[in-house]
Each structure stands twice: as structure tokens, then as C-alpha cells.
Amino acid sequence: MWPWEHAIVAYLSYSLLCHVTVRDSPGGLDAFAVVVASVLPDLIDKPLAWTYGVFDVGYGLGHSIFFAVPVAIVAGTVARAADRPLVGLAFGLGYLSHPFADIIDSVFRQDIFLIEITLWPIAPAEGRPPGPDAIDVFVTLTGRYANTVLAGDLSTYLWIQVGLAALTALVWLLDGAPVLRECLRATGRAIATLLYRDTASSRTDPEQR
């Protein structure tokens, strides 16, 4: 799956979880955590496989449930200790959603149940890397994807992607645009603070009297 597909799946899942359990929209920090965590397995495994040759394919340590589950537990424990339990929950959900979304994707697109991508090192996935460098491969594959979309030659699968992307954008807006919302608020507070300091300085400066 593409990184944005993982982000879509993770955000929609977490937003639904928030509305069902805490009756509220995701906060900025936990929304950021769920999206970053959703792509983290690929950020670990793809470079290790494609650039450094540690794994045969881009599914190894990062996708393994023997690594993912402890990571989710540690993240949840640290977040709870910092009085940010929802951030830990978001991170764990985002990270754990990634390998299982890959399995579901393999069933729909390839008609193969690739459970082994989550079982490293007991049953490592087999195959050949698509290229010698993770960045070059990503740029090449993304270029092909973009050309397909721009050409308007969309398969049913791509139409589903577009529909889910539009749905996610709508849900994100209805949630109050978390992350962007917090950035705008922080910017507004910073500007207000600077204006207040300038005003206060001008009132106390003898030369201005």
C-alpha cells in the first residue's frame, strides 16, 4: 500500500474510535501521532531492504507483530505516564493498522494472503527488492502512480482510493482540521504575544512619550 493509503486507513479508524469512545474529535497531537505511526513500518523496512539489503523485500522488522506489539505497548505506557493516553492509543493504532492493512490489500489486489509479512523473523517474506535505493524506488513508483492518475486511466481500485481520500478529507474537516487547527492557534498566539510586547514596549519607552 502507498503511504497515503495507510494514513487514510489509520486516520479514519482513529477518528471513528474517538467519536465512539470519547465522543469527541481527534486532537492535534494524537492525529499527528496516528498518521506518523501509520507509515513508520515502511520507513523502517524499505530503506533496510532496498538500500542496505538487510531484508529480501520491504517487509521485515517494522512490519513484524513481534516488534509492532511491543512498540505499541511502550508508546502507550510512555504516553500514559506523560498524561497523554490518547496519543499512545493513536500511535499504537496507527502502527498496528499498517501491517494488517498490507495483508488486506494483498488479498484484494493479488488474491494472496501474505501473513508472512508480519512474522519476521520466524517466517520472513521472500522476494527481490525493486531497486538499489529506497528513495530512487519511491520516486520512480510515485511517478508511475501520478502519471496513471493524471492520464485519467483509473482502475476500480484507484477510484476507491480517490473516494476514500475525499471521505478522509471531509472527516478531517468535520473533526476541526486537527494539526492544522493547532498550528493556526499557535501562530495566532505567537502573533498576539508579539503585538502585545510591542504595544507594552511603546507605552513604557520614554522616547515615545
N, C-alpha and C positions, 0 to 999 in steps of 0.2 A: 504494500500500500504506500501511497505517497504521503509525505509528512503532513500535508494539509488535510488529508483524509483522516489520519489519526487524530489530528487536532479537532476536527469536526465531530468525530465519534466521541472523543473524551469530553468535549465541552457540552454537547447535547446531553450526554449521560449525567454529567455532574450538575448541570442546570436542573434537570428533571429531579435528581436526587435532592437538591436543595429545596425545591418547591414542595416536594412530597414530605420531607423530614423536618426541615426547619421553617417551612412556609415563608421563604424569603429568596431573593435572587443571590447569585454568587457575588462575593466581594471581590475587589480588585486583586488582592494578593492571592487568594485561592484560585481565581480564574487564571491568573498568570501561572500558578503552580501546576494546574491540571494540563494546560497547553504545553508547557515546557516538558513536563514529565511524559506526556504522550509521545514525544519524538525522541526522548532520551535513549531508548534502546537502540535506535538506528544510529544515533550519534556515537554510541559506544562501539557497536559491532561493525558498521560499514567501514569506517577507517581501519579498524583492526584487521578486517578481512581483505578489503580491496587495496589498501595502501601497504599494510605491513605483513599480510599473509598469515596472520595468526590463525584464522579460521578459513575453511574452504569457501564458504559463502557468507553472506552478511547476516547470519543468524548464529549467535554464539552466547557468550556470557550475558550480554544485555537482555536477550530475549528469554533466557532460561528462567523457569519458575524457581529454580534453586537459588537464583540471585535476586529475582524480582520480588519475591515474597519477603525475604529479609530486608531488602531495601525499603519496601513499603512499610514494614513494621518499624524500622529505625526512624524513617521520616515521620511516621505518626507519633512515635514516642517523643522525638525532639520537639515536634510542633506542639504537642500537648504540654510539655514542660515549659514551653515558651508562651503558653496560654493562647495558642493558635491552632486549636484542634481541627478546624475546618481546612486549614492549609495542609495539614498532614493527610487528612482524608482526601483532599483534592489531588495531592501528589500521588498517593497510593493508587487511587482510582485511575488517574491518567497513565501511570506507569503500567499497571496490570492490564489495562484495556488494550495496550499496544500488541503484545504477542497473541492475545486471543482474537483481536481484530484481524491480524495476519492470517490466522488459521481459518477464520470465516471467509476471508477474501479468497484464500486458495481454493476453498470448496466451491464458491460461486464462479470464479474466473477460470480455474483449472480443473475443477471436478476432482480435486485431490485433497485428502485430509492430512495436512502436514503437521501432525502433532509433534514431530521430532524437532521442529524449530524451537520448542520450549523445553527440550530435555537435555540440552548440553550440560555436563559432559558425558552423561550416560548414553545418550543416543544422538550424537551430533548430526546436524543436517549435512548432506553431501551435495556436491556440485562444483562449479567453476566460477571464479569471480568474473564479472563482466568487463573488468578493465584493471589497469595497474594503479590507478589513483582514485580515491573516493571523490574528490572534488571534480575531476575531469569526467568521471562517470555520471555524477549527479547533473552536471551542466549539460552533458550530451543527452541524457534521458529526459531531462526537463525541457530541453529544446525540441525534442521529438514530440513530447506531450503538447507543448504550446503550439507547434505547427499543426498538429491534428485538430486542436480546439479552434484555432484561427481559421483553418480551412473549412470549418463547419461540418467536418466528417465525423459526427458524433455517434458512437455506438450507444446501445441501450444503457450500458454500464456508465458511460460518460454523462449521459443525460441524467441518470440517477445521481451522479456526483454533483452536477450543476444544481439539481433540485435540492440536495442536502446542503450544499453550500449556501444557497439562498435562504433555506429554512434556518440554518445556523445564524446567518446574519440577522434575520428577523428576530430570532430568540434573543440574540445578544443585545439588540436594540431594546427589546421589551424588558430585558434584565437591567437596563440602565447603562448599557455600554461599559461594563466593568473593565478596569485597567485604564481605558481612555478617560473614563469619568474621574478616577483618582488622579491621573496626570493633569487633567484640566483644573481640578480643585487645588492641587499642589501649586500649579503655576499661578492660579488666581491669588492664593495666599501669599506666595512669594512677591508678586507684584504689589499687593496691598501692603505688605510689610515695607517694601522699598519706598512706596509712596508716603507711608506714614513716617518713616525715618526722615525722608526729605522734608516733609512738612514740619516735623518737630524740630529739625535742624535749622530750618529757615526762621522759626519763631524764636529760637534761643540764640541765634547768631547776632552779636552786637552790630555788625556792619549792615545787617538787614533792617535795623530799627530806624 
